[in-house]
């Protein structure tokens, strides 16, 4: 069921207020589509396994072995690239969390030192 014009307007207002109040959250939510990366990761792993099986086919014909090696190489590069991108996405978040936690800890220490 589609939204009415009034509901769309309310939703738009909520989105703009959220963007004003917490821009970091909005950026995080906007970059969420990790599903394509996970899918590429799965395809890369499956391709690597198929490449190993094809490499074992070198007994039957040299072309099978060569094709399996090439498939394994392409799949390994794909998997490593996707893991790197997934790590970069979460590394910034983790660094911010650590910095935020340390600053909160230090502020708590300062306030308890002032009160004592």
C-alpha positions as CSV (number, residue, x, y, z in Angstrom):
1,X,0.0,0.0,0.0
2,X,1.6,3.3,-1.1
3,X,2.1,6.2,1.3
4,X,-0.2,9.2,1.2
5,X,1.2,12.6,0.5
6,X,0.9,13.6,4.2
7,X,2.8,10.4,5.2
8,X,5.5,11.1,2.7
9,X,5.8,14.7,4.0
10,X,6.1,13.4,7.6
11,X,8.7,10.9,6.6
12,X,10.6,13.5,4.8
13,X,10.6,15.8,7.9
14,X,11.8,12.9,10.1
15,X,14.6,12.2,7.7
16,X,15.8,15.8,7.6
17,X,15.6,16.1,11.4
18,X,17.6,12.9,11.7
19,X,20.2,14.2,9.2
20,X,20.5,17.4,11.2
21,X,20.8,15.7,14.6
22,X,23.0,12.7,13.7
23,X,24.8,13.0,10.4
24,X,27.2,10.1,11.2
25,X,24.2,7.7,11.6
26,X,22.8,8.8,8.3
27,X,26.1,8.2,6.5
28,X,26.4,4.8,8.1
29,X,22.9,3.8,7.1
30,X,23.4,5.2,3.6
31,X,26.4,2.9,3.1
32,X,24.8,-0.3,4.3
33,X,24.4,-2.3,1.0
34,X,26.9,-4.9,2.0
35,X,24.8,-7.6,0.5
36,X,26.4,-7.3,-3.0
37,X,29.8,-7.6,-1.4
38,X,28.8,-10.7,0.5
39,X,27.4,-12.2,-2.7
40,X,30.7,-11.5,-4.5
41,X,32.6,-13.0,-1.6
42,X,30.4,-16.2,-1.8
43,X,30.9,-16.4,-5.6
44,X,34.6,-16.0,-5.2
45,X,34.8,-18.8,-2.6
46,X,32.7,-21.0,-4.8
47,X,34.8,-20.2,-7.8
48,X,38.0,-21.0,-5.9
49,X,36.6,-24.4,-4.9
50,X,35.5,-25.2,-8.5
51,X,39.0,-24.1,-9.7
52,X,40.6,-26.6,-7.3
53,X,38.4,-29.4,-8.7
54,X,39.3,-28.2,-12.3
55,X,43.0,-28.1,-11.4
56,X,42.7,-31.8,-10.3
57,X,41.3,-32.4,-13.8
58,X,44.8,-31.8,-15.2
59,X,45.1,-35.6,-15.2
60,X,42.4,-35.6,-17.9
61,X,43.7,-32.7,-19.9
62,X,46.2,-29.9,-19.5
63,X,43.6,-27.3,-20.5
64,X,41.4,-28.2,-17.5
65,X,44.3,-27.7,-15.2
66,X,45.2,-24.3,-16.7
67,X,41.5,-23.2,-16.7
68,X,41.2,-24.3,-13.0
69,X,44.4,-22.3,-12.1
70,X,43.1,-19.2,-13.8
71,X,39.7,-19.5,-12.1
72,X,41.4,-20.0,-8.7
73,X,43.5,-16.9,-9.3
74,X,40.6,-14.7,-10.3
75,X,38.5,-16.0,-7.4
76,X,41.3,-15.4,-4.9
77,X,41.7,-11.8,-6.0
78,X,38.0,-11.3,-5.8
79,X,37.7,-12.7,-2.3
80,X,40.7,-10.7,-1.0
81,X,39.4,-7.5,-2.6
82,X,35.9,-8.0,-1.0
83,X,37.4,-8.8,2.4
84,X,39.6,-5.6,2.2
85,X,36.6,-3.4,1.3
86,X,34.5,-5.0,4.1
87,X,37.3,-4.4,6.6
88,X,37.7,-0.8,5.5
89,X,34.0,-0.2,6.0
90,X,34.2,-1.4,9.6
91,X,37.6,-0.1,10.5
92,X,36.5,3.5,10.5
93,X,33.6,2.7,12.7
94,X,35.8,0.8,15.2
95,X,38.3,3.6,15.3
96,X,35.6,6.1,16.1
97,X,34.2,3.8,18.8
98,X,37.6,3.4,20.4
99,X,38.3,7.1,20.3
100,X,34.8,7.9,21.7
101,X,35.2,5.3,24.5
102,X,38.6,6.7,25.5
103,X,37.3,10.3,25.5
104,X,34.3,9.3,27.7
105,X,36.7,7.4,30.0
106,X,39.0,10.4,30.3
107,X,36.1,12.8,30.9
108,X,34.9,10.5,33.7
109,X,38.3,10.4,35.2
110,X,38.6,14.2,35.1
111,X,35.2,14.7,36.7
112,X,35.9,12.2,39.5
113,X,39.3,13.9,40.1
114,X,37.6,17.3,40.3
115,X,35.0,16.1,42.7
116,X,37.5,14.4,45.1
